[in-house]
Amino acid sequence: MGNSNKPKYVSVPALAPIGEFTGILRQAWDSRVLTHNGPLVQLLEKKVDQYLGVRNTVVVTNGTIALQLAIRALDLTGEIITTPFTWVATASAIKWENCTPVFVDIEKDTFNIDPEKIEAAITSKTSAIMPVHVFSNPVNIDRIEQIAKKHKLKIIYDAAHAFGVSYDGKPVMEYGDISCTSFHATKIFNSGEGGACFSPDSEVTRRLKRLRFFGHNDQKEIVEDGLNGKMTEVHAAVGLANLPYQDAVAEKRKRIFEIYFNKLNKLEGVSFQKFKPDEYNCSYLPLLFPSEKICIDVMEELFKSNAFPRRYFYPSLNTVKAVGEYIPMPVSEDVSKRILCLPSNNDLSFEDVEQLADFILQYFKAK
Ligand SMILES: Cc1ncc(COP(=O)(O)O)c(C=O)c1O
């Protein structure tokens, strides 16, 4: 299917021409500075600041460590309220910081944590809310901030998917006590592995920098328990090479999304995530099917055609024994069984995408 026989994956890293990467990397080779907050890491922080319109980018090794550092930087303890409809890293970061993830069910159309169910989950042990902007779709930030303020809770946004997204005209990374993102190879902006924390509070920013560097302060004194969260110069070089292409990458994702949307939007039985077009980076293509059986059937038919959608996020984390005890989350469990993310990477041609969408149309016509 499509104009090439290449397998069509959900995500393939968008990469700058290799010469641009090696050109930047040469600086690290020549200087022998490969890590320790080197000049490329500092430059990447500055460039991400400029690109996103923020001031406090703190780049780290990956998005999971970003979440762990955020929990540490805010001295969180006890219970942290989050969503079961997310990548396991959200919950495991909470657990690695000796806190307990408390799941709150999601909204059936936005796939985000349901703010109206949060208050019922707050106990005397709750220290924070950690919502996820699922597939880049911002949660109802106004409502969540209201609840957090009323109950004196901190907010960490898991914005792993939301690079480049705004909420109410302001970069989404500027909300919360801390926002965290991922620059993993599968993300719309990537540095291979990588991530970042953003805080509006300069004291918290200073602490994040200290924590990612073994707890050393600017005078290199050890002032608290930190960890090694430093991004290497090699990864920073990947990010610096890719960043100038980010507008083009984002534009292509939008176009791919539009093709799928225009073809499948009116198809009875499937639905898209509810989103605001100007607050969405189109980096994922989640499609909700009428039943798990149809969802799996479509996936297997696509596999036969060398296209590889993913059941993402599946399973709902409240059902995963390794994460915690089972507590029913009917909406998340239902959505996670019926959802597929379709191939939407930047290597796809528009013709590939048209054919993938037609394939799904044909599937339903034949039923
Ligand atoms: C919602 C969410 N949170 C956190 C992460 C963790 O990011 P990373 O893979 O960079 O550790 C990911 C991605 O993998 C994610 O999708």
The ligand as an SDF file (V2000), in Angstrom:
LIG
                    3D

 16 16  0  0  0  0  0  0  0  0999 V2000
    2.8010   10.6220   28.2030 C   0  0  0  0  0  0  0  0  0  0  0  0
    4.2530   10.2720   28.3430 C   0  0  0  0  0  0  0  0  0  0  0  0
    4.9040   10.6000   29.4860 N   0  0  0  0  0  0  0  0  0  0  0  0
    6.2040   10.3460   29.6600 C   0  0  0  0  0  0  0  0  0  0  0  0
    6.9480    9.7390   28.6630 C   0  0  0  0  0  0  0  0  0  0  0  0
    8.3900    9.4270   28.9420 C   0  0  0  0  0  0  0  0  0  0  0  0
    9.2600   10.0640   28.0620 O   0  0  0  0  0  0  0  0  0  0  0  0
   10.6780    9.4050   27.7250 P   0  0  0  0  0  0  0  0  0  0  0  0
   10.4390    8.2600   26.8060 O   0  0  0  0  0  0  0  0  0  0  0  0
   11.4450   10.5150   27.0710 O   0  0  0  0  0  0  0  0  0  0  0  0
   11.2930    8.9610   29.0070 O   0  0  0  0  0  0  0  0  0  0  0  0
    6.3190    9.4070   27.4450 C   0  0  0  0  0  0  0  0  0  0  0  0
    7.0300    8.8330   26.3020 C   0  0  0  0  0  0  0  0  0  0  0  0
    7.6070    7.8900   26.1400 O   0  0  0  0  0  0  0  0  0  0  0  0
    4.9340    9.6580   27.2830 C   0  0  0  0  0  0  0  0  0  0  0  0
    4.2930    9.3290   26.1670 O   0  0  0  0  0  0  0  0  0  0  0  0
  1  2  1  0
  2  3  1  0
  2 15  2  0
  3  4  2  0
  4  5  1  0
  5  6  1  0
  5 12  2  0
  6  7  1  0
  7  8  1  0
  8  9  2  0
  8 10  1  0
  8 11  1  0
 12 13  1  0
 12 15  1  0
 13 14  2  0
 15 16  1  0
M  END
$$$$
